[in-house]
Amino acid sequence: MNWSKNLDSCNSQNTICLSDSESRVQSFYDRWIGGTGLLSQLGRIIFGLSGVVYSRCFIQAADLRPQDRVMEIGSGLGEILVASQRSVLSRQRYVGIDLSYQMVRRAQKNRVRHQQPIDFLVASAVQIPFQCRSFDVILLSHLVKYLTDAQLREVLSQVRHLLRPHGRIVLWEFKPYPWTSINRTILRGSGSHKLRSASEVRAFLHEQGYHNIQPFRIHTPWPPFRNLAYTAHLE
């Protein structure tokens, strides 16, 4: 499939209509990741390590195969896609979308450096610019906390239509702590909206028609450490 038309349209700032919450997230990450200070450098290091930390869990949870077409929504610096594609020796074109121009710019440089067939573009998770039945696996890595309930429903609905028959969705997110003050700190520090419990996430997946919802274990080697993670399938 030729993605050039999608890439040209989605990387123009004039073509992306964002909600207020999406605009806040975009500005948050553009300032943080695009900055020159110590916190920005630390952020880039943490995101850069994500491929090493998370790709093995993603490959196993998704039962990822070389022939699978893969999209990551909220792909950040692209390290998970880069590491996963290399690990399974895939030559399929992977796709990563993210709201942050700074994230996508750096992901594109990463892809060129590794000479891998991955397209990174600026796009909204609630306005995904691809046709139905385009992907075998779609990943949401630490994205759910940025979405309102209405946005989460819309994203999961779009993902369902983007997946091919027997496709898989893989997601993980920070799990709420029993202490409200810690949860508020996480939300404030990440510029996000809401931490949801495992039962809430499962309920959203069920509501949007996903089946065989299975938890799996994933560890974050930096705070916050608690995660919830699920795979789900289309029949």
Buried (B, 14 or more C-beta within 10 A) or exposed (E): EEBEEBBEBBBEEEEBEBBEBBEBBBBBBBBBBBBEEEEBEEBBEBBBBBBEBBBBBBBEBBEBEEEBBBBBBBBBBBBBBBBBBEBBEBEBBBBBBBBBBBBBBBBBEBBEEEEBEBBBBBBBBBBBBBEEEBBBBBBBBBBBBBBBEEBBBBBBBBBBEBBBEEBBBBBBBBBBBEEEEBBEBBBEEBBBBBBBEBEBBBEBBEEBEBEEBEBBEBEBEEEBEBBBBBBBBBE
